Amino acid sequence: MALLNVYLPLVVEAAQRHHGTVNKFGGDSTLIIYGAPRRLAGSAHQAVLTALELHASLEQLNAQLAAQSMEPVQIGVGINTGMALAGAVGPHKRQEYTVIGDAVNLAARIQDLNREYPQHSILISDATYEALGEHRAEFACEDLDLVEIRGKADPVRIWAVKGWVGRDLDLDHP
């Protein structure tokens, strides 16, 4: 629990810096949304920036953990871009703001793919890759493959974000 209490503020700070809304903490996962409750131009770009900033913060945290002979924190990020239903859900006295829909489910499935692609830390859908538009030039991305995703009729193209173009941060794991 102590480690989570050190790690989670890093997540919140990175998300807020890039106009994301931390929606849910669930054990070892976090749902961050972009473009709700307020519209956000460039939400795919902001989401990828958040993920890269979080990895940079983790490098510092992991250096501190190594100095204490503790295991490093490793994360896997899944990002998808698409339409979702956003609003209050639940009984009147226990309503929570959340997002639901295929786009949200696909992001969770992509995050799960980090187990199949352990050498990569940030996985994005083709929809996110396309939504990056001119910002794609900022990032080193690798086309991984068309992947069968549970609940999807057709395979989904998945990309790995390996870091910023022209910077030393390389997210490939040995």
Order of alpha helices (4+ residues) and beta strands (2+ residues): alpha-beta-beta-alpha-beta-beta-beta-alpha-beta-alpha-beta-beta
